[in-house]
Amino acid sequence: MRAVVQRVINCSVAAAGKIVGNINKGILVYLGVEENDSEKDVKYITDKVINLRIFNDYNNKMNLSLKDIGGELLLVSQFTLLGDVRRGRRPSYSRAADPEYAKKYYHLTLRAFKESGLKVEAGRFREVMEINYTNIGPVTILLDSRKLF
């Protein structure tokens, strides 16, 4: 499972021209589900995201987590995070989970984030979406549940 985490001051996601998710200060998470991902991967990603210390404290150091600041989270599925471009110029998505498997683990991840008690919004699985946000910093973190980076 892969995630791109961005610290945002606001973020919205629209599908079919209608806003389906909207948050204020918090984290935008793009999530890609890989073949053979399991609940272990869900736990790794959700725990890591919720507890990442990427918000500034009173000394202006990144020392606070999303939980610490009572921030909000917007989750968006994005299978292209699993694109492999090491060979050629066209990404290969052979490691991406098939849509039904990916949907299951996307929704398990969404549920795990919601169970944290934070305000959580989400995009629409397998739909073309428009995401608008203001990244603070900018701060962008890459996560991989297999710890490849």
VMD Tcl script that builds the backbone (N, CA, C; Angstrom):
set m [mol new atoms 447]
animate dup $m
set s [atomselect $m all]
$s set {name element resname resid chain x y z} {
  {N N MET 1 A 0.858 -1.160 0.000}
  {CA C MET 1 A 0.000 0.000 0.000}
  {C C MET 1 A 0.904 1.222 0.000}
  {N N ARG 2 A 0.553 2.155 -0.843}
  {CA C ARG 2 A 1.321 3.396 -0.917}
  {C C ARG 2 A 0.428 4.580 -0.647}
  {N N ALA 3 A 1.055 5.595 -0.041}
  {CA C ALA 3 A 0.312 6.824 0.239}
  {C C ALA 3 A 1.212 8.021 0.005}
  {N N VAL 4 A 0.613 9.063 -0.524}
  {CA C VAL 4 A 1.237 10.381 -0.586}
  {C C VAL 4 A 0.451 11.232 0.393}
  {N N VAL 5 A 1.157 11.808 1.358}
  {CA C VAL 5 A 0.539 12.592 2.418}
  {C C VAL 5 A 0.941 14.045 2.241}
  {N N GLN 6 A -0.041 14.926 2.169}
  {CA C GLN 6 A 0.238 16.348 2.021}
  {C C GLN 6 A -0.434 17.126 3.134}
  {N N ARG 7 A 0.345 17.998 3.768}
  {CA C ARG 7 A -0.186 18.871 4.811}
  {C C ARG 7 A -0.902 20.018 4.111}
  {N N VAL 8 A -2.178 20.211 4.440}
  {CA C VAL 8 A -2.993 21.216 3.745}
  {C C VAL 8 A -3.686 22.142 4.736}
  {N N ILE 9 A -4.002 23.328 4.237}
  {CA C ILE 9 A -4.791 24.261 5.036}
  {C C ILE 9 A -6.264 24.160 4.664}
  {N N ASN 10 A -6.522 23.666 3.447}
  {CA C ASN 10 A -7.888 23.375 2.999}
  {C C ASN 10 A -7.795 22.428 1.819}
  {N N CYS 11 A -8.857 21.676 1.610}
  {CA C CYS 11 A -8.852 20.709 0.520}
  {C C CYS 11 A -10.284 20.301 0.214}
  {N N SER 12 A -10.568 20.178 -1.073}
  {CA C SER 12 A -11.882 19.661 -1.469}
  {C C SER 12 A -11.698 18.720 -2.645}
  {N N VAL 13 A -12.630 17.785 -2.760}
  {CA C VAL 13 A -12.624 16.846 -3.872}
  {C C VAL 13 A -14.025 16.839 -4.482}
  {N N ALA 14 A -14.056 16.892 -5.809}
  {CA C ALA 14 A -15.326 16.876 -6.529}
  {C C ALA 14 A -15.345 15.684 -7.470}
  {N N ALA 15 A -16.526 15.110 -7.637}
  {CA C ALA 15 A -16.754 14.032 -8.601}
  {C C ALA 15 A -18.026 14.383 -9.356}
  {N N ALA 16 A -18.000 14.247 -10.669}
  {CA C ALA 16 A -19.147 14.581 -11.513}
  {C C ALA 16 A -19.613 16.020 -11.268}
  {N N GLY 17 A -18.640 16.903 -11.013}
  {CA C GLY 17 A -18.952 18.314 -10.842}
  {C C GLY 17 A -19.506 18.707 -9.486}
  {N N LYS 18 A -19.609 17.765 -8.542}
  {CA C LYS 18 A -20.155 18.068 -7.217}
  {C C LYS 18 A -19.113 17.776 -6.143}
  {N N ILE 19 A -18.980 18.671 -5.180}
  {CA C ILE 19 A -18.046 18.447 -4.083}
  {C C ILE 19 A -18.555 17.296 -3.226}
  {N N VAL 20 A -17.684 16.297 -3.039}
  {CA C VAL 20 A -18.052 15.118 -2.254}
  {C C VAL 20 A -17.261 15.021 -0.954}
  {N N GLY 21 A -16.236 15.863 -0.816}
  {CA C GLY 21 A -15.435 15.889 0.401}
  {C C GLY 21 A -14.762 17.228 0.547}
  {N N ASN 22 A -14.669 17.717 1.793}
  {CA C ASN 22 A -14.100 19.030 2.039}
  {C C ASN 22 A -13.533 19.059 3.453}
  {N N ILE 23 A -12.266 19.472 3.595}
  {CA C ILE 23 A -11.672 19.591 4.925}
  {C C ILE 23 A -10.979 20.936 5.074}
  {N N ASN 24 A -10.727 21.280 6.330}
  {CA C ASN 24 A -9.902 22.435 6.652}
  {C C ASN 24 A -8.518 21.923 7.029}
  {N N LYS 25 A -7.811 22.582 7.902}
  {CA C LYS 25 A -6.430 22.236 8.225}
  {C C LYS 25 A -6.281 20.750 8.556}
  {N N GLY 26 A -5.372 20.118 7.841}
  {CA C GLY 26 A -5.151 18.700 8.082}
  {C C GLY 26 A -4.287 18.063 7.030}
  {N N ILE 27 A -4.710 16.869 6.597}
  {CA C ILE 27 A -3.902 16.048 5.697}
  {C C ILE 27 A -4.749 15.526 4.539}
  {N N LEU 28 A -4.189 15.664 3.345}
  {CA C LEU 28 A -4.728 15.019 2.145}
  {C C LEU 28 A -3.913 13.753 1.937}
  {N N VAL 29 A -4.596 12.620 1.795}
  {CA C VAL 29 A -3.917 11.341 1.582}
  {C C VAL 29 A -4.379 10.749 0.261}
  {N N TYR 30 A -3.425 10.559 -0.656}
  {CA C TYR 30 A -3.676 9.786 -1.863}
  {C C TYR 30 A -3.257 8.358 -1.538}
  {N N LEU 31 A -4.114 7.380 -1.831}
  {CA C LEU 31 A -3.852 5.995 -1.441}
  {C C LEU 31 A -3.913 5.063 -2.642}
  {N N GLY 32 A -2.865 4.255 -2.797}
  {CA C GLY 32 A -2.833 3.220 -3.823}
  {C C GLY 32 A -2.758 1.854 -3.168}
  {N N VAL 33 A -3.629 0.960 -3.571}
  {CA C VAL 33 A -3.671 -0.393 -3.008}
  {C C VAL 33 A -2.953 -1.344 -3.956}
  {N N GLU 34 A -2.026 -2.100 -3.384}
  {CA C GLU 34 A -1.220 -3.032 -4.163}
  {C C GLU 34 A -1.767 -4.446 -4.016}
  {N N GLU 35 A -1.525 -5.272 -5.039}
  {CA C GLU 35 A -1.930 -6.668 -4.939}
  {C C GLU 35 A -1.338 -7.255 -3.660}
  {N N ASN 36 A -2.077 -8.101 -3.016}
  {CA C ASN 36 A -1.658 -8.781 -1.786}
  {C C ASN 36 A -1.601 -7.878 -0.548}
  {N N ASP 37 A -2.088 -6.637 -0.627}
  {CA C ASP 37 A -2.183 -5.824 0.584}
  {C C ASP 37 A -3.143 -6.513 1.541}
  {N N SER 38 A -2.939 -6.262 2.828}
  {CA C SER 38 A -3.759 -6.902 3.857}
  {C C SER 38 A -4.122 -5.885 4.926}
  {N N GLU 39 A -4.803 -6.350 5.955}
  {CA C GLU 39 A -5.160 -5.466 7.059}
  {C C GLU 39 A -3.913 -4.951 7.772}
  {N N LYS 40 A -2.826 -5.691 7.695}
  {CA C LYS 40 A -1.550 -5.231 8.257}
  {C C LYS 40 A -1.101 -3.950 7.554}
  {N N ASP 41 A -1.274 -3.891 6.247}
  {CA C ASP 41 A -0.897 -2.696 5.484}
  {C C ASP 41 A -1.809 -1.522 5.838}
  {N N VAL 42 A -3.095 -1.808 6.009}
  {CA C VAL 42 A -4.059 -0.772 6.415}
  {C C VAL 42 A -3.622 -0.178 7.747}
  {N N LYS 43 A -3.301 -1.027 8.701}
  {CA C LYS 43 A -2.893 -0.565 10.027}
  {C C LYS 43 A -1.623 0.272 9.944}
  {N N TYR 44 A -0.641 -0.184 9.178}
  {CA C TYR 44 A 0.615 0.556 9.050}
  {C C TYR 44 A 0.347 1.969 8.516}
  {N N ILE 45 A -0.397 2.056 7.420}
  {CA C ILE 45 A -0.651 3.360 6.789}
  {C C ILE 45 A -1.460 4.261 7.709}
  {N N THR 46 A -2.536 3.752 8.289}
  {CA C THR 46 A -3.384 4.622 9.119}
  {C C THR 46 A -2.642 5.087 10.369}
  {N N ASP 47 A -1.945 4.190 11.042}
  {CA C ASP 47 A -1.184 4.587 12.233}
  {C C ASP 47 A -0.113 5.610 11.885}
  {N N LYS 48 A 0.584 5.375 10.796}
  {CA C LYS 48 A 1.662 6.277 10.404}
  {C C LYS 48 A 1.109 7.662 10.066}
  {N N VAL 49 A 0.042 7.722 9.278}
  {CA C VAL 49 A -0.520 9.006 8.861}
  {C C VAL 49 A -1.049 9.798 10.055}
  {N N ILE 50 A -1.826 9.154 10.886}
  {CA C ILE 50 A -2.444 9.844 12.025}
  {C C ILE 50 A -1.400 10.381 12.995}
  {N N ASN 51 A -0.274 9.679 13.111}
  {CA C ASN 51 A 0.734 10.054 14.100}
  {C C ASN 51 A 1.976 10.734 13.531}
  {N N LEU 52 A 2.000 10.986 12.213}
  {CA C LEU 52 A 3.139 11.705 11.627}
  {C C LEU 52 A 3.267 13.074 12.273}
  {N N ARG 53 A 4.432 13.412 12.727}
  {CA C ARG 53 A 4.661 14.713 13.373}
  {C C ARG 53 A 5.121 15.709 12.312}
  {N N ILE 54 A 4.139 16.262 11.583}
  {CA C ILE 54 A 4.461 17.168 10.475}
  {C C ILE 54 A 3.801 18.542 10.614}
  {N N PHE 55 A 3.228 18.813 11.789}
  {CA C PHE 55 A 2.636 20.129 12.036}
  {C C PHE 55 A 3.502 20.880 13.038}
  {N N ASN 56 A 3.591 22.184 12.860}
  {CA C ASN 56 A 4.470 23.005 13.691}
  {C C ASN 56 A 3.944 23.167 15.110}
  {N N ASP 57 A 4.887 23.118 16.060}
  {CA C ASP 57 A 4.564 23.401 17.456}
  {C C ASP 57 A 4.795 24.891 17.721}
  {N N TYR 58 A 4.770 25.279 18.977}
  {CA C TYR 58 A 4.937 26.699 19.330}
  {C C TYR 58 A 6.338 27.220 19.049}
  {N N ASN 59 A 7.298 26.316 18.861}
  {CA C ASN 59 A 8.662 26.717 18.516}
  {C C ASN 59 A 8.904 26.654 17.012}
  {N N ASN 60 A 7.822 26.494 16.255}
  {CA C ASN 60 A 7.868 26.436 14.793}
  {C C ASN 60 A 8.649 25.219 14.278}
  {N N LYS 61 A 8.646 24.138 15.050}
  {CA C LYS 61 A 9.265 22.873 14.627}
  {C C LYS 61 A 8.166 21.888 14.298}
  {N N MET 62 A 8.383 21.080 13.274}
  {CA C MET 62 A 7.410 20.037 12.944}
  {C C MET 62 A 7.491 18.976 14.036}
  {N N ASN 63 A 6.554 19.070 14.980}
  {CA C ASN 63 A 6.607 18.214 16.148}
  {C C ASN 63 A 5.229 17.711 16.564}
  {N N LEU 64 A 4.179 18.126 15.847}
  {CA C LEU 64 A 2.819 17.759 16.218}
  {C C LEU 64 A 2.176 16.897 15.143}
  {N N SER 65 A 1.326 15.988 15.585}
  {CA C SER 65 A 0.629 15.091 14.665}
  {C C SER 65 A -0.758 15.638 14.344}
  {N N LEU 66 A -1.412 14.975 13.415}
  {CA C LEU 66 A -2.792 15.309 13.066}
  {C C LEU 66 A -3.681 15.184 14.307}
  {N N LYS 67 A -3.463 14.152 15.103}
  {CA C LYS 67 A -4.225 13.972 16.340}
  {C C LYS 67 A -3.964 15.114 17.310}
  {N N ASP 68 A -2.696 15.542 17.410}
  {CA C ASP 68 A -2.335 16.613 18.345}
  {C C ASP 68 A -3.059 17.916 18.040}
  {N N ILE 69 A -3.229 18.208 16.749}
  {CA C ILE 69 A -3.839 19.491 16.379}
  {C C ILE 69 A -5.346 19.379 16.147}
  {N N GLY 70 A -5.894 18.164 16.257}
  {CA C GLY 70 A -7.317 17.969 15.975}
  {C C GLY 70 A -7.637 18.263 14.526}
  {N N GLY 71 A -6.694 17.898 13.644}
  {CA C GLY 71 A -6.845 18.172 12.214}
  {C C GLY 71 A -7.836 17.248 11.536}
  {N N GLU 72 A -8.026 17.505 10.261}
  {CA C GLU 72 A -8.983 16.748 9.453}
  {C C GLU 72 A -8.239 16.000 8.358}
  {N N LEU 73 A -8.881 14.987 7.779}
  {CA C LEU 73 A -8.228 14.140 6.787}
  {C C LEU 73 A -9.150 13.908 5.603}
  {N N LEU 74 A -8.572 13.998 4.410}
  {CA C LEU 74 A -9.300 13.693 3.182}
  {C C LEU 74 A -8.566 12.565 2.477}
  {N N LEU 75 A -9.259 11.454 2.223}
  {CA C LEU 75 A -8.681 10.270 1.588}
  {C C LEU 75 A -9.171 10.160 0.149}
  {N N VAL 76 A -8.213 9.989 -0.781}
  {CA C VAL 76 A -8.528 9.870 -2.205}
  {C C VAL 76 A -7.806 8.652 -2.762}
  {N N SER 77 A -8.539 7.751 -3.413}
  {CA C SER 77 A -7.901 6.587 -4.026}
  {C C SER 77 A -7.140 7.018 -5.272}
  {N N GLN 78 A -5.956 6.419 -5.476}
  {CA C GLN 78 A -5.146 6.770 -6.643}
  {C C GLN 78 A -4.235 5.598 -7.000}
  {N N PHE 79 A -4.719 4.747 -7.893}
  {CA C PHE 79 A -3.946 3.563 -8.270}
  {C C PHE 79 A -2.658 3.928 -8.992}
  {N N THR 80 A -2.571 5.113 -9.562}
  {CA C THR 80 A -1.368 5.496 -10.302}
  {C C THR 80 A -0.134 5.614 -9.409}
  {N N LEU 81 A -0.321 5.625 -8.090}
  {CA C LEU 81 A 0.825 5.628 -7.184}
  {C C LEU 81 A 1.643 4.359 -7.339}
  {N N LEU 82 A 1.036 3.313 -7.908}
  {CA C LEU 82 A 1.718 2.044 -8.093}
  {C C LEU 82 A 2.295 1.894 -9.497}
  {N N GLY 83 A 2.261 2.965 -10.260}
  {CA C GLY 83 A 2.834 2.930 -11.608}
  {C C GLY 83 A 4.342 2.740 -11.555}
  {N N ASP 84 A 4.843 1.823 -12.346}
  {CA C ASP 84 A 6.274 1.536 -12.429}
  {C C ASP 84 A 6.784 2.065 -13.768}
  {N N VAL 85 A 7.687 3.027 -13.699}
  {CA C VAL 85 A 8.219 3.634 -14.931}
  {C C VAL 85 A 9.721 3.397 -15.078}
  {N N ARG 86 A 10.220 2.355 -14.440}
  {CA C ARG 86 A 11.648 2.064 -14.544}
  {C C ARG 86 A 12.044 1.610 -15.935}
  {N N ARG 87 A 11.095 1.053 -16.681}
  {CA C ARG 87 A 11.382 0.606 -18.043}
  {C C ARG 87 A 10.419 1.302 -18.986}
  {N N GLY 88 A 10.929 1.837 -20.025}
  {CA C GLY 88 A 10.081 2.476 -21.018}
  {C C GLY 88 A 9.501 3.794 -20.534}
  {N N ARG 89 A 8.464 4.242 -21.230}
  {CA C ARG 89 A 7.866 5.540 -20.926}
  {C C ARG 89 A 6.412 5.455 -20.520}
  {N N ARG 90 A 5.844 4.288 -20.650}
  {CA C ARG 90 A 4.452 4.096 -20.253}
  {C C ARG 90 A 4.430 3.340 -18.933}
  {N N PRO 91 A 3.769 3.909 -17.912}
  {CA C PRO 91 A 3.739 3.231 -16.611}
  {C C PRO 91 A 3.081 1.853 -16.692}
  {N N SER 92 A 3.645 0.929 -15.934}
  {CA C SER 92 A 3.053 -0.394 -15.769}
  {C C SER 92 A 2.340 -0.413 -14.429}
  {N N TYR 93 A 1.120 -0.902 -14.422}
  {CA C TYR 93 A 0.340 -0.983 -13.188}
  {C C TYR 93 A 0.144 -2.432 -12.757}
  {N N SER 94 A 1.098 -3.290 -13.129}
  {CA C SER 94 A 0.949 -4.722 -12.863}
  {C C SER 94 A 0.924 -5.062 -11.371}
  {N N ARG 95 A 1.451 -4.204 -10.515}
  {CA C ARG 95 A 1.443 -4.474 -9.064}
  {C C ARG 95 A 0.223 -3.878 -8.373}
  {N N ALA 96 A -0.552 -3.073 -9.095}
  {CA C ALA 96 A -1.764 -2.494 -8.511}
  {C C ALA 96 A -2.807 -3.590 -8.329}
  {N N ALA 97 A -3.553 -3.482 -7.246}
  {CA C ALA 97 A -4.610 -4.464 -6.985}
  {C C ALA 97 A -5.723 -4.326 -8.006}
  {N N ASP 98 A -6.416 -5.440 -8.288}
  {CA C ASP 98 A -7.569 -5.354 -9.182}
  {C C ASP 98 A -8.634 -4.503 -8.484}
  {N N PRO 99 A -9.545 -3.900 -9.252}
  {CA C PRO 99 A -10.489 -2.935 -8.680}
  {C C PRO 99 A -11.306 -3.421 -7.484}
  {N N GLU 100 A -11.795 -4.635 -7.500}
  {CA C GLU 100 A -12.610 -5.104 -6.370}
  {C C GLU 100 A -11.776 -5.272 -5.098}
  {N N TYR 101 A -10.579 -5.804 -5.261}
  {CA C TYR 101 A -9.675 -5.971 -4.119}
  {C C TYR 101 A -9.279 -4.601 -3.582}
  {N N ALA 102 A -8.919 -3.686 -4.495}
  {CA C ALA 102 A -8.517 -2.331 -4.102}
  {C C ALA 102 A -9.660 -1.617 -3.383}
  {N N LYS 103 A -10.871 -1.774 -3.888}
  {CA C LYS 103 A -12.025 -1.120 -3.266}
  {C C LYS 103 A -12.191 -1.592 -1.819}
  {N N LYS 104 A -12.062 -2.880 -1.598}
  {CA C LYS 104 A -12.198 -3.433 -0.249}
  {C C LYS 104 A -11.193 -2.783 0.701}
  {N N TYR 105 A -9.928 -2.712 0.284}
  {CA C TYR 105 A -8.895 -2.192 1.171}
  {C C TYR 105 A -8.909 -0.667 1.270}
  {N N TYR 106 A -9.382 -0.006 0.249}
  {CA C TYR 106 A -9.590 1.444 0.330}
  {C C TYR 106 A -10.642 1.727 1.403}
  {N N HIS 107 A -11.743 0.991 1.379}
  {CA C HIS 107 A -12.813 1.213 2.351}
  {C C HIS 107 A -12.411 0.778 3.763}
  {N N LEU 108 A -11.592 -0.262 3.888}
  {CA C LEU 108 A -11.070 -0.641 5.208}
  {C C LEU 108 A -10.179 0.473 5.765}
  {N N THR 109 A -9.384 1.079 4.887}
  {CA C THR 109 A -8.522 2.183 5.305}
  {C C THR 109 A -9.364 3.388 5.709}
  {N N LEU 110 A -10.378 3.696 4.920}
  {CA C LEU 110 A -11.283 4.797 5.239}
  {C C LEU 110 A -11.932 4.567 6.603}
  {N N ARG 111 A -12.414 3.360 6.848}
  {CA C ARG 111 A -13.038 3.037 8.137}
  {C C ARG 111 A -12.047 3.193 9.290}
  {N N ALA 112 A -10.803 2.732 9.082}
  {CA C ALA 112 A -9.786 2.847 10.129}
  {C C ALA 112 A -9.490 4.313 10.445}
  {N N PHE 113 A -9.418 5.155 9.434}
  {CA C PHE 113 A -9.216 6.581 9.681}
  {C C PHE 113 A -10.402 7.160 10.456}
  {N N LYS 114 A -11.615 6.784 10.079}
  {CA C LYS 114 A -12.804 7.303 10.762}
  {C C LYS 114 A -12.850 6.854 12.220}
  {N N GLU 115 A -12.391 5.644 12.487}
  {CA C GLU 115 A -12.390 5.139 13.855}
  {C C GLU 115 A -11.413 5.875 14.759}
  {N N SER 116 A -10.525 6.677 14.172}
  {CA C SER 116 A -9.565 7.454 14.967}
  {C C SER 116 A -10.236 8.605 15.705}
  {N N GLY 117 A -11.456 8.945 15.315}
  {CA C GLY 117 A -12.161 10.046 15.944}
  {C C GLY 117 A -11.973 11.378 15.249}
  {N N LEU 118 A -11.109 11.425 14.255}
  {CA C LEU 118 A -10.896 12.655 13.496}
  {C C LEU 118 A -12.005 12.844 12.468}
  {N N LYS 119 A -12.176 14.089 12.016}
  {CA C LYS 119 A -13.088 14.322 10.900}
  {C C LYS 119 A -12.413 13.769 9.653}
  {N N VAL 120 A -13.102 12.878 8.951}
  {CA C VAL 120 A -12.546 12.241 7.760}
  {C C VAL 120 A -13.552 12.367 6.626}
  {N N GLU 121 A -13.060 12.816 5.482}
  {CA C GLU 121 A -13.854 12.907 4.263}
  {C C GLU 121 A -13.156 12.042 3.220}
  {N N ALA 122 A -13.843 11.760 2.105}
  {CA C ALA 122 A -13.245 10.893 1.089}
  {C C ALA 122 A -13.733 11.244 -0.305}
  {N N GLY 123 A -12.888 10.895 -1.264}
  {CA C GLY 123 A -13.284 10.984 -2.659}
  {C C GLY 123 A -14.140 9.776 -3.021}
  {N N ARG 124 A -14.370 9.605 -4.290}
  {CA C ARG 124 A -15.169 8.478 -4.788}
  {C C ARG 124 A -14.248 7.481 -5.482}
  {N N PHE 125 A -14.347 6.251 -5.075}
  {CA C PHE 125 A -13.515 5.196 -5.637}
  {C C PHE 125 A -13.833 5.008 -7.123}
  {N N ARG 126 A -12.789 4.918 -7.958}
  {CA C ARG 126 A -12.864 4.671 -9.405}
  {C C ARG 126 A -13.625 5.735 -10.184}
  {N N GLU 127 A -13.656 6.939 -9.668}
  {CA C GLU 127 A -14.264 8.034 -10.420}
  {C C GLU 127 A -13.203 9.072 -10.727}
  {N N VAL 128 A -13.395 9.781 -11.827}
  {CA C VAL 128 A -12.531 10.910 -12.139}
  {C C VAL 128 A -12.879 12.008 -11.153}
  {N N MET 129 A -11.859 12.550 -10.494}
  {CA C MET 129 A -12.092 13.553 -9.459}
  {C C MET 129 A -11.245 14.788 -9.728}
  {N N GLU 130 A -11.701 15.884 -9.180}
  {CA C GLU 130 A -10.940 17.129 -9.186}
  {C C GLU 130 A -10.629 17.466 -7.743}
  {N N ILE 131 A -9.334 17.586 -7.446}
  {CA C ILE 131 A -8.907 17.868 -6.088}
  {C C ILE 131 A -8.296 19.266 -6.069}
  {N N ASN 132 A -8.794 20.105 -5.171}
  {CA C ASN 132 A -8.265 21.459 -4.988}
  {C C ASN 132 A -7.786 21.580 -3.557}
  {N N TYR 133 A -6.551 22.083 -3.390}
  {CA C TYR 133 A -6.006 22.223 -2.050}
  {C C TYR 133 A -4.908 23.264 -2.012}
  {N N THR 134 A -4.616 23.699 -0.788}
  {CA C THR 134 A -3.479 24.560 -0.528}
  {C C THR 134 A -2.556 23.796 0.404}
  {N N ASN 135 A -1.378 23.453 -0.105}
  {CA C ASN 135 A -0.382 22.709 0.650}
  {C C ASN 135 A 0.381 23.697 1.522}
  {N N ILE 136 A 0.542 23.386 2.806}
  {CA C ILE 136 A 1.277 24.252 3.727}
  {C C ILE 136 A 2.726 23.792 3.769}
  {N N GLY 137 A 3.642 24.675 3.472}
  {CA C GLY 137 A 5.072 24.359 3.591}
  {C C GLY 137 A 5.845 24.611 2.309}
  {N N PRO 138 A 5.701 23.827 1.307}
  {CA C PRO 138 A 4.899 22.607 1.176}
  {C C PRO 138 A 5.512 21.440 1.946}
  {N N VAL 139 A 4.632 20.568 2.421}
  {CA C VAL 139 A 5.056 19.335 3.079}
  {C C VAL 139 A 4.361 18.179 2.374}
  {N N THR 140 A 5.173 17.279 1.815}
  {CA C THR 140 A 4.676 16.092 1.130}
  {C C THR 140 A 5.527 14.910 1.572}
  {N N ILE 141 A 4.879 13.860 2.075}
  {CA C ILE 141 A 5.570 12.672 2.582}
  {C C ILE 141 A 5.104 11.457 1.787}
  {N N LEU 142 A 6.037 10.592 1.427}
  {CA C LEU 142 A 5.726 9.345 0.729}
  {C C LEU 142 A 5.797 8.191 1.717}
  {N N LEU 143 A 4.780 7.343 1.691}
  {CA C LEU 143 A 4.750 6.166 2.572}
  {C C LEU 143 A 4.535 4.907 1.740}
  {N N ASP 144 A 5.154 3.832 2.172}
  {CA C ASP 144 A 4.967 2.529 1.547}
  {C C ASP 144 A 4.914 1.504 2.658}
  {N N SER 145 A 3.828 0.731 2.723}
  {CA C SER 145 A 3.675 -0.220 3.827}
  {C C SER 145 A 4.706 -1.345 3.773}
  {N N ARG 146 A 5.332 -1.543 2.626}
  {CA C ARG 146 A 6.391 -2.542 2.525}
  {C C ARG 146 A 7.751 -1.914 2.813}
  {N N LYS 147 A 7.719 -0.645 3.158}
  {CA C LYS 147 A 8.905 0.132 3.540}
  {C C LYS 147 A 9.963 0.122 2.451}
  {N N LEU 148 A 9.509 0.283 1.202}
  {CA C LEU 148 A 10.446 0.349 0.086}
  {C C LEU 148 A 11.143 1.705 0.026}
  {N N PHE 149 A 10.545 2.691 0.661}
  {CA C PHE 149 A 11.171 4.023 0.784}
  {C C PHE 149 A 10.659 4.684 2.026}
}
mol reanalyze $m
mol bondsrecalc $m
mol representation Tube
mol addrep $m
